[in-house]
Amino acid sequence: MNILKIIGGLLVAFGLVDMIGSFTGLDVWGEWIGVGLPEAIWSFTAYIEMGIGYFLLKLGSNDTEEN
């Protein structure tokens, strides 16, 4: 399995946990990682994580098709 697909899958899963956690009141970045994010960025982190993860998944899929 391609490393990009693994990292992409992990980022998508982390983004889902971050999104579900934000609805339940869990601050993944503040409580688990210890990074305080500004409010403007905090509300979009789950979408950013999942977007980057999806991009890496697709990039990893395209890489294996070329080989």
C-alpha positions, 0 to 999 in steps of 0.5 A: 500500500502506498504511503500517501494513501495511508497518510491520507486515510489517517488525515481523513479519519482524524478530520472526522474525529475532529468534526464529530468532536466539535459537535459534542464539545470536544476540542481535539486540538486543544485537549489532545494535542495541546495547541490553542487555535484561533476561533477563525481557524478552529471552526474549519480545521476538520474540513482542512484535515479531510481536504488534505487527506482526500488530496493525498488519497487521490495523489497516492491512487494516481501514483500507483496507476502510473507504475 
